[in-house]
């Protein structure tokens, strides 16, 4: 995709650090972008982890068991697979486990049927039972449905009630989110992690504030300067944010905000219109 050069020709770009910053004025465009991009990455990471669990249990022929990977003391991932009424339940416990550039602590549960991995219309359900990412608590549940095709494709639904909280116990809500029928496609398997392309719409609120209800849209295609470009967000584990892609955030009463990913940072585009 050559959208980076196209976009720079049209917009002034302000680069944003992917890390958290203290804002003198809350809810600036820069902070809205940072919060949305971070949330999208967190939920993608949980999708990717759950998909890998599904694949792993398939490779083990769906037999019950406990599987532990330990990197060093206090850095491990344990999968406990049990079968209950023909449902395969896998509880994954992370101990300061690194996934890409993120640290996972706590548990998720993934539930699916026997011989279901990479079969058309088969579904796995994901429960964020007690998980934190970079020490920020994530709660909620999601599902992924496999769609057969040339590449591995999934429909991803993040059920209403998913939330991310500020770092620390009892901290306030940072963002809530739902995704209805988001589209993932695995474009390649790479040594530093699979390359996934995502398109979809995430909706929710920032800081539990109805005046900050947002819609974050990643379009499969965009038209820029009369040229059709791939607008999807491309994720792989080598990048701190995403390899590339464009998102639009709409908040009632504010101009639309567009931003682009550049692997280790976000580019906040001038507020304007892209088809």
VENCORKA-V321086 format. One record per residue. N is the residue number from 1. RES is the residue in three letters. PHI is phi in radians with two decimals (NA if undefined). Layout:
[[N & RES & PHI] [N & RES & PHI]]
This chain:
[[1 & UNK & NA] [2 & UNK & -1.92] [3 & UNK & -1.12] [4 & UNK & -1.02] [5 & UNK & -1.16] [6 & UNK & -1.11] [7 & UNK & -1.13] [8 & UNK & -1.10] [9 & UNK & -1.21] [10 & UNK & -1.82] [11 & UNK & -2.14] [12 & UNK & -1.46] [13 & UNK & -1.99] [14 & UNK & -1.93] [15 & UNK & -1.46] [16 & UNK & -2.06] [17 & UNK & -1.17] [18 & UNK & -1.31] [19 & UNK & -1.47] [20 & UNK & -1.28] [21 & UNK & -2.33] [22 & UNK & -1.58] [23 & UNK & -1.77] [24 & UNK & -1.14] [25 & UNK & -1.98] [26 & UNK & -1.21] [27 & UNK & 1.10] [28 & UNK & -1.19] [29 & UNK & -0.99] [30 & UNK & -1.09] [31 & UNK & -1.25] [32 & UNK & -1.07] [33 & UNK & -1.10] [34 & UNK & -1.05] [35 & UNK & -1.12] [36 & UNK & -1.18] [37 & UNK & -1.13] [38 & UNK & -1.12] [39 & UNK & -1.08] [40 & UNK & -1.03] [41 & UNK & -1.17] [42 & UNK & -1.06] [43 & UNK & -1.22] [44 & UNK & -1.10] [45 & UNK & -1.05] [46 & UNK & -1.22] [47 & UNK & -1.04] [48 & UNK & -1.10] [49 & UNK & -1.09] [50 & UNK & -1.15] [51 & UNK & -1.11] [52 & UNK & -1.18] [53 & UNK & -1.11] [54 & UNK & -0.99] [55 & UNK & -1.12] [56 & UNK & -1.10] [57 & UNK & -1.17] [58 & UNK & -1.07] [59 & UNK & -1.11] [60 & UNK & -1.53] [61 & UNK & 1.06] [62 & UNK & 1.09] [63 & UNK & -1.45] [64 & UNK & -1.10] [65 & UNK & 2.93] [66 & UNK & -2.09] [67 & UNK & -2.25] [68 & UNK & -2.20] [69 & UNK & -2.07] [70 & UNK & -2.05] [71 & UNK & -1.51] [72 & UNK & -2.86] [73 & UNK & -0.91] [74 & UNK & 1.24] [75 & UNK & -2.23] [76 & UNK & -2.73] [77 & UNK & -2.40] [78 & UNK & -2.13] [79 & UNK & -1.99] [80 & UNK & -1.96] [81 & UNK & -1.89] [82 & UNK & -2.24] [83 & UNK & -2.09] [84 & UNK & -2.41] [85 & UNK & 0.92] [86 & UNK & 1.23] [87 & UNK & -1.64] [88 & UNK & -1.65] [89 & UNK & -1.88] [90 & UNK & -2.15] [91 & UNK & -1.75] [92 & UNK & -1.89] [93 & UNK & -1.97] [94 & UNK & -1.84] [95 & UNK & -2.17] [96 & UNK & 0.70] [97 & UNK & -1.51] [98 & UNK & -1.64] [99 & UNK & -2.13] [100 & UNK & 1.16] [101 & UNK & -1.87] [102 & UNK & -1.98] [103 & UNK & -1.84] [104 & UNK & -1.86] [105 & UNK & -2.38] [106 & UNK & 1.84] [107 & UNK & -2.35] [108 & UNK & -2.26] [109 & UNK & -2.19] [110 & UNK & -2.11] [111 & UNK & -2.21] [112 & UNK & -2.74] [113 & UNK & -1.67] [114 & UNK & -1.19] [115 & UNK & 0.97] [116 & UNK & -1.78] [117 & UNK & -1.14] [118 & UNK & 1.05] [119 & UNK & -1.94] [120 & UNK & -0.95] [121 & UNK & 1.26] [122 & UNK & -1.34] [123 & UNK & -2.16] [124 & UNK & -2.08] [125 & UNK & -1.79] [126 & UNK & -2.20] [127 & UNK & -2.10] [128 & UNK & -1.57] [129 & UNK & -1.38] [130 & UNK & -2.88] [131 & UNK & -2.07] [132 & UNK & -2.24] [133 & UNK & -2.13] [134 & UNK & 0.86] [135 & UNK & 1.16] [136 & UNK & -1.87] [137 & UNK & -1.20] [138 & UNK & -2.16] [139 & UNK & -2.20] [140 & UNK & 2.40] [141 & UNK & -2.61] [142 & UNK & -2.63] [143 & UNK & -2.49] [144 & UNK & -2.27] [145 & UNK & -2.08] [146 & UNK & -1.33] [147 & UNK & -2.17] [148 & UNK & -1.22] [149 & UNK & 2.97] [150 & UNK & -1.07] [151 & UNK & -1.95] [152 & UNK & -1.15] [153 & UNK & -2.26] [154 & UNK & -2.38] [155 & UNK & -1.65] [156 & UNK & -2.06] [157 & UNK & -2.12] [158 & UNK & -1.80] [159 & UNK & -1.32] [160 & UNK & -0.95] [161 & UNK & 1.97] [162 & UNK & -1.18] [163 & UNK & -2.52] [164 & UNK & -2.14] [165 & UNK & -1.96] [166 & UNK & -1.06] [167 & UNK & -1.08] [168 & UNK & 1.89] [169 & UNK & -1.14] [170 & UNK & 1.28] [171 & UNK & -1.33] [172 & UNK & -1.24] [173 & UNK & -1.20] [174 & UNK & -1.54] [175 & UNK & -2.79] [176 & UNK & -1.99] [177 & UNK & -2.74] [178 & UNK & -2.32] [179 & UNK & -2.32] [180 & UNK & -1.95] [181 & UNK & 1.08] [182 & UNK & -1.14] [183 & UNK & -1.98] [184 & UNK & -1.95] [185 & UNK & -2.38] [186 & UNK & -1.48] [187 & UNK & -1.53] [188 & UNK & -2.87] [189 & UNK & -1.77] [190 & UNK & -2.22] [191 & UNK & -1.10] [192 & UNK & -1.73] [193 & UNK & 1.98] [194 & UNK & -1.09] [195 & UNK & -1.68] [196 & UNK & -1.97] [197 & UNK & -1.92] [198 & UNK & -2.21] [199 & UNK & -2.41] [200 & UNK & 2.89] [201 & UNK & -2.27] [202 & UNK & -1.92] [203 & UNK & -2.20] [204 & UNK & 2.96] [205 & UNK & -2.29] [206 & UNK & -1.67] [207 & UNK & 0.96] [208 & UNK & 0.99] [209 & UNK & -2.00] [210 & UNK & -1.01] [211 & UNK & -1.26] [212 & UNK & -1.99] [213 & UNK & -1.24] [214 & UNK & -2.21] [215 & UNK & -2.27] [216 & UNK & -1.90] [217 & UNK & -1.95] [218 & UNK & -2.00] [219 & UNK & -1.51] [220 & UNK & -1.11] [221 & UNK & -2.40] [222 & UNK & -2.30] [223 & UNK & -1.95] [224 & UNK & -2.28] [225 & UNK & 0.92] [226 & UNK & 1.09] [227 & UNK & -2.10] [228 & UNK & -1.47] [229 & UNK & -2.21] [230 & UNK & -1.33] [231 & UNK & -1.67] [232 & UNK & -1.13] [233 & UNK & -1.61] [234 & UNK & -1.83] [235 & UNK & -1.91] [236 & UNK & -2.57] [237 & UNK & -1.29] [238 & UNK & -1.32] [239 & UNK & -1.72] [240 & UNK & -1.28] [241 & UNK & -2.00] [242 & UNK & -2.55] [243 & UNK & -1.13] [244 & UNK & -2.92] [245 & UNK & 2.35] [246 & UNK & -2.27] [247 & UNK & -2.18] [248 & UNK & -2.10] [249 & UNK & -1.99] [250 & UNK & -1.97] [251 & UNK & -2.28] [252 & UNK & -0.99] [253 & UNK & 1.55] [254 & UNK & -2.16] [255 & UNK & -1.13] [256 & UNK & -1.06] [257 & UNK & -2.08] [258 & UNK & -1.93] [259 & UNK & -2.49] [260 & UNK & -2.16] [261 & UNK & -1.63] [262 & UNK & -2.36] [263 & UNK & 1.26] [264 & UNK & -1.98] [265 & UNK & -2.76] [266 & UNK & -1.93] [267 & UNK & -1.90] [268 & UNK & -1.40] [269 & UNK & -1.49] [270 & UNK & -0.98] [271 & UNK & -1.25] [272 & UNK & -2.91] [273 & UNK & -2.09] [274 & UNK & -2.18] [275 & UNK & -1.28]]
